[in-house]
Amino acid sequence: MTVNQRFFNKNILLLAICQGLYLTNNVTFMAINGLVGLKLAPEPWMATLPLMAYVFGAAIATIIVARVQNRYGRQRSFQFALFIVVIACLICTYSAYIQSFWLLVVGTAVAGYYSANGLLYRFVAPELTHPSFKEKAVSIVLAGGLIGGVLGPNLSNWTKNMFDTQFLGAYIVLSIAGVVGMILMEMIDFPNDYRTDPSTHTGRPLKEIILQPTFLGALICSSMGYGVMNLMMAGTPLAMQVCGLSFPQTALVLEWHVIGMFAPGFFTGSLIKRFGPLKIMGVGAVLNFISLLIMLSGNGLPQFLIALFLLGVAWNFLFNGATILAISSFQPEEKNKAEATINFFVFGTMAISSFSSGALVTTQGWQFLNIGTLIPSVAIGVAVTWLYINRSRLRIS
């Protein structure tokens, strides 16, 4: 099959919508699982254990997903993942109904398989258009997450009291969204020429790919950037509840946070193409620190709203830039193992941050959690600075 040479086509549009459904699932899980977990957990510090199970399940699934995609291709792998998330959401529905904390943990862990697939959508984007548009393709597909930014928090709020059991309706709606995603994925034309034949050639050894400075820098910035964002985002619903703010206010903050994550996607690709990924990632690293300073200034709604919005923009710049860096450091036949490696570290970092978030908020307080984000934020800053200083030798544009 010949890939359509136009930048914006049916495939890019449908993949962006699928990205939106994926983020609707993610954001809704973030918004409600900590609160449902707090209600059902044997101990308060275990409240975000379902969130940790979600990303831990995704981390484990990255290896399986790479093999499934190698054998069956992108489309079938993505559709299977959507089927899995439908089942997982029904498990979560039942766990909420019977008030079972550990069944909720199981359901969210199973849903992690979908998350491991959904995080690959950004890598697929360049395959659906001309290579010269790869920056814009990645950016636009990630911008599809704006659907989730608006729909996810509002979905949580609208369905909160749909049934006698709080948030049960949200899990049901998410299962329906999974079915819609399966239909949309069937309509996308995936290029067969990007398939890998493991019996002939799989490229360089994984160790050699990872030890490339460019790939390693992309790996650090992707995982640490996601870790900082997830640490704050997972703890926000609990922190706002502790601070006496209402759930509609929490939904508003999460909505603007995810808007900050994905709305810049409509122009981030153009910025990266003009200024290069490292400069845009540098801006993202600076925004991380500004967000932290605002959050440390107080616990009111304005602080939550502005800080989480800027944190979302920071993540967008870092993640888009790191994705472009990563793509430039491996060949098409190496894509499955390279992408799986990056996503494994992303989800591993998210698993740690999800659990740490709930434990720190309930035992040490929100301000302590904010200070804790300094370590990964500094790591990001050091990585971007080193890559920028050595950009000529590494041939980074």
Secondary structure, DSSP 8 states (H G I E B T S, - for coil): -----SSS-HHHHHHHHHHHHHHHHHHHHHHHHHHHHHHH-SSGGGTTHHHHHHHHHHHHHHHHHHHHHHHHHHHHHHHHHHHHHHHHHHHHHHHHHHT-HHHHHHHHHHHHHHHHHHTTHHHHGGGGS-GGGHHHHHHHHHHTTHHHHHHHHHHHHHTTTSSSSTTHHHHHHHHHHHHHHHHHHHT----GGG---TTT---S-HHHHHTSHHHHHHHHHHHHHHHHHHHHHHHHHHHHHHTT--HHHHHHHHHHHHHHHHTTHHHHHHHHHHH-HHHHHHHHHHHHHHHHHHHHT--SHHHHHHHHHHHHHHHHHHHHHHHHHHHTTS-GGGHHHHHHHHHHHHHHHHHHHHHHHHHHHHHT-HHHHHHHTHHHHHHHHHHHHHHHHTHHHHT--
